[in-house]
Amino acid sequence: DIQMTQSPSSLSASVGDRVTITCRASQTINKYLNWYQQKPGKAPKFLIYAASSLQRGVPSRFSGSGSGTDFTLTISSLQPEDFATYYCQQSYTIPLSFGGGTKVEFK
Amino acid sequence: QLLLQESGPGLVNPSETLSLTCTVSGGSISSTSDYWGWIRQPPGKGLEWIGTISYSGSVYYNPSLTSRVTMSVDTSKNRFSLNLSSVTAADTAVYYCARRDNIIVVPAANWFDPWGQGTLVTVSS
């Protein structure tokens, strides 16, 4: 099974900050990496697929990069609505697996 | 707009079977390119993939749950279902259903979108 490890597990940031979240796979997953945003009490919202392709309607301040085992999600200028928990997920192989999440909190 | 809604008991006794249904509206569950999935999230914890099913009944289960999981599709009612047997307190979680979308020519490029709102299932006597 492929293990997905996110870092940090939480971070504190201010509106306008550039935020970077890292996701590492235990073995290569090519570019088959997705990102989701989850707010308290809500279902995850899909943001990015195939490591760097933005879902329609997702603000362009979100971007993804990486391939192989190392990936990043970047928020170029943090907005109030971006405070949430972010999860990566590999779709390369069964069983599909998620990272443990990164909580972005207000500083 | 595709919408998914989970339904089922919010409380299940230990050792019994958890049964949930996901009703799809705004689109057909019989789309040949779509799969449908279940994901769960224990309170305060991360996400765990349970399994994925096609409209024709092809299934993929998480090996950690495969001995206890059964998924099925009812195309006449545009819904799919999850059964999880022999539940324990460790199965207490919010259960989400979701559509598994993908790039048709690249099957491995798939993702879950949209998701249902989720339903909390507590295992307790």
Contacts between the chains, C-beta under 8 A, distances in Angstrom:
chain1	res1	chain2	res2	distance
A	1	B	63	7.5
A	30	B	108	7.3
A	31	B	109	7.8
A	32	B	108	4.8
A	32	B	109	6.0
A	34	B	111	4.4
A	34	B	112	7.8
A	36	B	47	8.0
A	36	B	112	7.8
A	42	B	117	7.7
A	43	B	96	5.7
A	43	B	115	3.9
A	43	B	116	6.5
A	43	B	117	5.7
A	43	B	118	5.3
A	44	B	47	6.9
A	44	B	96	7.6
A	44	B	112	7.5
A	44	B	115	5.9
A	45	B	115	7.8
A	46	B	111	5.7
A	46	B	112	6.5
A	46	B	113	3.7
A	46	B	114	7.6
A	46	B	115	7.9
A	49	B	103	8.0
A	49	B	109	6.3
A	49	B	110	8.0
A	49	B	111	4.6
A	50	B	103	7.4
A	50	B	106	7.8
A	50	B	109	4.8
A	55	B	113	6.9
A	87	B	46	6.8
A	87	B	47	5.8
A	89	B	47	7.5
A	89	B	49	8.0
A	89	B	111	7.4
A	89	B	112	7.7
A	91	B	108	5.9
A	91	B	109	6.7
A	91	B	110	4.8
A	91	B	111	6.4
A	92	B	108	5.6
A	93	B	108	7.7
A	94	B	60	5.2
A	95	B	49	6.0
A	95	B	62	4.5
A	95	B	63	5.9
A	95	B	64	7.2
A	96	B	49	4.2
A	96	B	52	7.6
A	96	B	62	7.8
A	97	B	49	6.7
A	98	B	46	5.9
A	98	B	47	4.2
A	98	B	48	7.1
A	98	B	49	7.1
A	99	B	46	7.3
A	100	B	46	4.9
A	101	B	46	5.1
A	101	B	47	7.8
